[in-house]
Amino acid sequence: MPIRFSAFGRVFAPSWAMTLATLLLLALFVSLGRWQWHRGETKQLTWANFDREMNLPPVDAPAHFDSAPRYQAIRMQGRFDGEHQFLLDNAFYKGNVGYEILTPFTLTDGRRVLVNRGWVPFLGFRDKLPVITLSQESLAAETSVTGRLDELPSPGLASGRAPPASDANWPKLTSFPTFEELESALHAKLERRVVLMTGGKDTLDRELTPPGLPPIRHFSYAIQWWGFALVLLVLYFGLNFRKVP
């Protein structure tokens, strides 16, 4: 039997199909709102951590990169590997498209870490890569680098990924690679963090900002989804409360 009751000279008698569709959409809207709200809370913690680390002075390279705080400022001594560099495709800087440059850096204790030296512009042709050579001073001797610990960029969709080519040509173009793919191309072990270079002769264009959308955007999206749920309920009852003839 369908739902049916009367009140104030009106009858409420929705069909089962409309009731089921309303319940499914209501659950979807509420879930999406909760998801966006949790994302906002997570992003709030990330942005607070970013602001805190930006006010702290650099420390020596940590014993374990993967357990050190994200965005921690560090200083390292070692050598760049200018022969084996990666270009991260689809990188934006001040509204312009280009590449971010990942250069292997060998610390004095033998560990290897990827240094994100910054951004270079796209030259207008996919088969023409920009010149990303390092200075002779950096290639000839050990150099000091300061920067901040970060993660590899991750895609919103898996289809945006493109691992580095397995041929012998360098530098290699890649998009949202994993550490395993970069290690396979280098034939060397890498620390599980990237250093955003902020000081040194070969630093390129850089804009240090918290990652992703601001927390308030996620909170506003959550409220929008919950607003859709409220509108859905109003429509459900409004369309099904009919005046008794």
N, C-alpha and C positions, 0 to 999 in steps of 0.2 A: 504494500500500500504506500502511495506517495505521502510525503509530509503535508499535513493540512490542519490549520486551526484558524479560528475567527476571533477578531477583536475590533471594537470600535466601528462596527459596520463594515469591516473589511475582512477579506479572507486571504490567508497566506497559503498558497498551494503550488510550490515549485515542483518541477519535474525531477525525477531521480537523475537524469542526464545532466541537467543544469547544476544540481547539488553536487554531484561527483566532480564535474569540471571546476566548480568553484572551490571545492576542498583541495583539489590538486594544485590549482593556481595559487591558492592561499598558502599552502605549504611551501611551494616554490618561492614565492615572494618573501615570506618570512625567513626561509633558509638563506636566500641570497643576501638579505639584510644583515643577518647574523654573521655571515661570511665576511662581508665588507666591514662590519664593525670590528671583528677580530683582526682583520688585516690592518685597520687603522690603529688598533692598540699595539700590534706588533711593530708597525712603522713608527709609532710614537716612541717606542723603546729604542729603535734603531737610530732615529734622529737625535734622541737625547744622548745616546752613546757617542754619536758623531760630534755633537757640540762639546761634550766633556773631553774627548780625546784631542780635539782641536786646540784646547787651552793648555795641554800638557807638553813639556819639552821633549825632544827626541831622546831615546835610550839606545844602548847598544843592541845589535841584532840579537833577537831572543834565541834561546837554545832550541825551542820548538815553535816554529812559525805558526803551525795550525792551531795551537792552544793560546797564542797571544791575542789580546783584544783587537777586534777589528778597528781599523783607522788609527791604531797606535803609531806614533811617530818614531822612526828608528833611524839609525845611521849605520852604514856598512862600509867595509873596506874590502876591495877585491878587484877583479878584472871583468870587463865586458867581453862578450863573445860577439863581435861585430859581423862574423861570417854567417851566423844562423839566427836570423831575426824573423818575427812574425808580424803580419799586418792584420789587425782585427777590423774586418769589414763592417760597413754600416754604422760607423761611429759619428756622432754629431757633436759639434762645438759651436755655440752661439748661433744656432740655426743653420749651420753649414755641414754638409756631409763630407766624410773623409775616413781616415783610418787611425786607430790607436796602435802604437808601436810597442811590441813586446820584445825585449832584448835579454837573452840569458846573461846572468851575472854570477860569477864564481867567487864565493867568499874566500877569505884567507884560510879557513878551516876545511875547504874543499866542497862545501855544500853549494848547490846551484839553486838560484831563485830567478824568477822572471821579473824584470823591471819594466813597468809600463812607463815609457819615457814621455808620453803625451800624444798629442793629436797632430796629424798632417792632413792637408786638404786633398780631396779627390781631384784628379787632373782632367777629368772629362772623358777619359777613355778607359774601359775596363782592362785593356791589355797593356796599359802604360802605368806602371807603378811609380810612386814618388821616390826620390833619392833619400835614403834614411841612414847613410853612412855616419859613423861616429868620428869624432875629432881624433887627430893623430895622438894627442896627449892621452886620451882615454884608451887607445889601442896599444900604446907603447909601454905603459906602466900601470901599476895599481892605482886605483882612483877611489875617492870617497863619495858615497852616495847617501843622501837623506831622502826619506819618503815615508809613506803611510801604508800600512798593511791593508789589503783589501782582497775580495774574492774575484774570481773570473766572472765576467758578465754572463748572465743566463738569459736565454730567449724566452719570450712569452709563449711561443709555440715551437714545438720540436722541428717543424718544417723550416725554421729559420737557420738551422745549424748547417755548417759546412766544415768538415775537418780539414786540416792542412794536407796538401798533396803528398804522396809517398815517393815522389821522384827526387832527384838530386839537386833540383834548382832551388836557390835561395835568393831573396827572402820568400817566404811562403804566405799566401793569402788564406785567411781562415775566418770563419764566422761562428761565434759562440762555441769554441772548442772545449773539450774536457782536458784535464791534466794528463790523463792517460794518452789521449791523442797527441798532445804536444810532446810528451816523453817519447812516444813512438817515433815521431818525426826527428827528434833530437838524438835519440838513442842514448838518453841520459836520464837519471833520476832528478826530479824537481821537488822543491818544497811546495807544500800545498797552500801557498798564499802568493799573491802578487804584490809587488811594492810599487805604489804610485809615486814616481819620482818627483820630488819637489825642489831639490837642490843638487846642482852639479852642472858641469859645462854643457852636457848634451841633453838637458831638459828641453822638451818641446812644449807646445801650447798646452796649458792645463787649467782646468777650472774645477776646484774641489767643492763639491756640493753634496748634500745627503742624497742617497739613491732613491729613485722612484718618485711617485707622487707624494705630496705632503699628506700627513695623517688626516687633516681636515677634509680632504677630498674623499677619502674612504668613508669617513663618518657621514658626509653628505650623501654619498651613494647609498649607504645603509638606510638613512632616513627616507630617501626616495623610494627604495624598494618597500619599506614598511608603509609608505604613503600609498603605493599601488595596492597593497593588501587592504588598506582601509577603504579605498575607492571601490575595490572589488566587492567588499562586504556591503557597502552602501548600494551599489548597483544590484546586487543579489536580492536584497530585501526590498529595494525600491521597485524593481521590475516584477516582483512576485506578490506584493501586497496589493490586491485589487479590491476595488469597491464592489460590494455585493449588489447585483442588479435588483 
